[in-house]
Amino acid sequence: MQGYCLKCREKREMQDVQQITLKNGREAQQGTCAVCGTKITVMGGAKAGKG
């Protein structure tokens, strides 16, 4: 799965992706950047995982 890394400023592959629920009840996917190790959060539940 890919997400936008704020440190690298590019879309990067994510490692250790987990499905989480935010405080406001929305679902998101969270993992770490494969290059720099920064935490990446992609908003959206199952739809986010398809891109």
Steps between C-alpha positions, in 0.01 A plus 500: 500500500619853427462823693644852485806538723524853640874467567595363154229712329417210267261208482678206660426137571381442857620224733316344797161634385224487763131589489426762770202706614555871560355695796216629282397143407639499144717214382854538370804294406826567683852376433860612465691633199721232345778756437521729805281326762260792555144414602253530208122519545262455207143609566217272392427140587505217247485742205840644596665157479410451134712786364 
